[in-house]
Amino acid sequence: MAPPASLSIITQNAAMRRILVHVDTMAASDGSVLLIGETGVGKELFADYIHRTSPRSHKPFIKIALSAMPHDLLESELFGHERGAFTNATSEKQGLFELAHGGTLFLDDIDDVPASIQTKLLRVLESREVKRVGGTVTFPVDVRLITASKVDLREWVKRGLFRADLLYRINVLPIEIPPLRDRREDVPLLVQHFLKRYTAGRTLTVTPDAMQALTAYAWPGNIREMRNVIQRMALFADGEVGLQDLPPELHEAPALATLVRACAKCMADSEMALHEVLACLESTLIRQALAEAHGNQTQAARALGLSLSTLRDKLKKHEIAADPSAAVQPAHPAPPAAHLDAPSA
């Protein structure tokens, strides 16, 4: 089941392209999907795509941001309640599992679910039945579950914050979405995408210095942060976006701070071996040099003090696209670019 031909994702990152191939296969199955990635990388986008390209696409797609729901209301929201179940329960209410019957239920921020709800959630997934709060009757539910987490749930299990048996249930088909700092070759493409979206027909160009700053920035808020920055640029810039049009944090950070932010994962991950940290740093430096050289490998190699052949060997080693200025559209269906500007996770 294919989506409209106009739907595509803008990427040329090798890791992202591999993910897209797997996503198409996962969408056709009925297994539970766990989306893993930092805030703002677009996990809801992937959840929406999986549902719309799955055999359940004609059925409901129900989603909830669990981190935004008070814990004392979460049980009723997920499983429903009967009239009189508690003080304000003046009528019966269907829960999200019932509403999603036959379709897909997307639970964002599954890592924020309290232990008591984890137990009841596991029971529903195992029995495929739900009982409302205050009720005695069970309702069968046929739901394809997609969950999302901004943390490594295996570490949560080790710390006693998440049930191991629940993780086994939801982690049938894991998808780890890389942060924007790990796919810098996509930054110029996304900048142009958002400019087209927010300039309302006006022509707005980005100077090389500004594009260099945008590419070198670590984007801790990922695509969501980029969307907001570009929207602000499009509103106030006139004809051309220069360094002066960027937020201060994008062009005033010293080089070392930029590198540390760019390699935040390897700097903070105490379980990474030394050779893994060095590989992360090397990959980041190469990506930045390529971005600053606008894809010119000879210039990037000169800036890094490498021979051209050595640079090409390292590009292959780190699976870095040879030409960051060329957009690559996957041959298979991919999540819609139109939704890239509004990820919720």
Long-range contacts (C-beta under 8 A, 24 or more apart in sequence): 1-28, 1-53, 1-54, 1-55, 1-57, 2-53, 2-333, 3-49, 3-52, 3-53, 3-333, 3-336, 7-333, 7-334, 7-335, 7-336, 7-337, 7-338, 8-329, 8-330, 8-333, 8-334, 8-336, 8-337, 9-330, 9-334, 9-335, 9-336, 9-337, 9-340, 10-186, 10-189, 10-190, 10-193, 10-327, 10-329, 10-337, 10-340, 11-183, 11-186, 11-189, 11-328, 11-330, 11-334, 12-185, 12-186, 12-189, 12-321, 12-324, 12-326, 12-327, 12-328, 13-178, 13-182, 13-183, 13-185, 13-186, 13-321, 14-319, 14-320, 14-321, 15-178, 15-182, 15-183, 15-319, 16-178, 16-183, 16-186, 17-328, 17-330, 19-175, 19-176, 19-177, 20-330, 20-332, 20-334, 20-335, 21-330, 21-332, 22-175, 23-49, 23-50, 23-175, 23-334, 23-335, 24-53, 24-332, 24-333, 26-50, 26-173, 26-175, 27-51, 27-53, 27-54, 28-53, 28-54, 28-55, 29-173, 30-54, 30-55, 30-56, 30-144, 31-172, 31-173, 32-125, 32-144, 32-145, 32-146, 32-147, 32-169, 32-170, 32-171, 32-172, 32-173, 33-145, 33-146, 33-147, 33-172, 33-173, 33-174, 33-175, 34-110, 34-146, 34-147, 34-148, 34-149, 34-153, 34-170, 34-171, 34-172, 34-173, 34-174, 34-175, 35-146, 35-147, 35-148, 35-149, 35-175, 35-177, 35-345, 36-148, 36-149, 36-150, 36-152, 36-153, 36-174, 36-175, 36-176, 36-177, 37-148, 37-150, 37-176, 37-177, 37-178, 37-179, 37-345, 38-150, 38-179, 38-222, 39-150, 39-221, 39-222, 39-224, 39-345, 40-221, 40-222, 40-223, 40-224, 40-225, 40-343, 40-345, 41-177, 41-178, 41-179, 41-180, 41-222, 41-223, 41-343, 41-345, 42-177, 42-222, 42-223, 42-335, 42-339, 42-340, 42-343, 42-345, 43-108, 43-148, 43-177, 43-343, 43-344, 43-345, 44-106, 44-108, 44-148, 44-339, 44-343, 44-344, 44-345, 45-335, 45-336, 45-339, 45-340, 45-343, 46-175, 46-177, 46-335, 47-104, 47-106, 47-108, 47-146, 47-148, 48-106, 48-335, 48-336, 48-339, 49-334, 49-335, 49-336, 50-104, 50-146, 51-103, 51-104, 51-106, 51-144, 51-146, 53-333, 54-104, 54-144, 56-102, 56-103, 56-104, 56-144, 59-100, 59-101, 59-102, 59-103, 59-104, 60-99, 60-100, 60-101, 60-102, 60-103, 60-104, 61-100, 61-103, 61-104, 61-106, 62-96, 62-99, 62-100, 62-103, 62-104, 62-105, 62-106, 63-105, 63-106, 63-107, 63-108, 64-96, 64-106, 64-107, 64-108, 65-108, 65-109, 65-344, 65-345, 66-107, 66-108, 66-109, 66-110, 66-112, 66-113, 67-108, 67-109, 67-112, 71-114, 71-117, 74-113, 74-114, 74-117, 75-116, 75-117, 75-120, 75-133, 76-133, 78-117, 78-120, 78-121, 79-120, 79-124, 79-130, 79-131, 79-132, 79-133, 80-130, 80-132, 80-133, 80-135, 81-132, 81-133, 81-134, 81-135, 82-132, 82-133, 82-134, 82-135, 84-134, 85-132, 85-133, 85-134, 85-135, 86-133, 86-134, 89-133, 89-134, 92-132, 93-132, 95-130, 95-132, 97-124, 97-130, 97-141, 97-143, 98-130, 98-139, 98-141, 100-141, 100-143, 101-141, 101-142, 101-143, 102-142, 102-143, 103-143, 103-144, 104-143, 104-144, 104-145, 104-146, 105-143, 105-144, 105-145, 105-146, 106-146, 106-147, 106-148, 107-145, 107-146, 107-147, 107-148, 108-147, 108-148, 108-344, 108-345, 109-148, 109-149, 109-150, 109-345, 110-147, 110-148, 110-149, 110-153, 110-170, 111-149, 111-150, 111-151, 111-153, 111-156, 111-161, 111-162, 115-163, 118-162, 118-163, 118-166, 119-163, 121-166, 122-163, 122-165, 122-166, 122-169, 125-166, 125-169, 125-170, 126-169, 145-170, 148-345, 150-345, 179-219, 179-222, 179-265, 180-219, 180-222, 180-223, 180-226, 181-218, 181-219, 181-261, 181-262, 181-264, 181-284, 182-265, 184-215, 184-216, 184-287, 184-288, 184-291, 184-324, 185-287, 185-290, 185-291, 185-320, 185-321, 185-324, 187-214, 187-215, 187-219, 187-226, 187-291, 188-214, 188-215, 188-291, 188-324, 188-325, 189-327, 190-223, 190-226, 190-340, 191-226, 191-230, 193-337, 193-340, 193-341, 194-226, 194-227, 194-230, 194-231, 194-234, 194-341, 195-230, 195-233, 195-234, 197-341, 198-230, 198-231, 198-234, 198-235, 199-234, 202-234, 203-239, 204-233, 204-234, 204-237, 204-239, 204-240, 204-241, 205-239, 205-240, 205-241, 206-240, 206-241, 207-240, 207-241, 207-242, 207-243, 208-294, 209-242, 209-243, 210-241, 210-242, 210-243, 210-245, 210-246, 210-251, 211-291, 212-291, 212-292, 213-243, 213-246, 213-250, 213-251, 214-246, 214-250, 215-288, 215-291, 215-292, 216-258, 216-262, 216-288, 216-291, 216-292, 217-249, 217-250, 217-253, 217-258, 217-261, 218-258, 218-261, 218-262, 218-264, 220-261, 220-264, 222-343, 223-340, 223-341, 223-343, 224-342, 224-343, 227-340, 227-341, 227-342, 259-284, 259-285, 262-288, 279-318, 282-314, 282-318, 283-318, 283-320, 286-311, 286-314, 286-315, 286-318, 286-320, 287-320, 287-324, 290-320, 290-324, 291-324, 294-324, 294-325, 295-322, 295-323, 295-324, 295-325, 295-326, 297-322
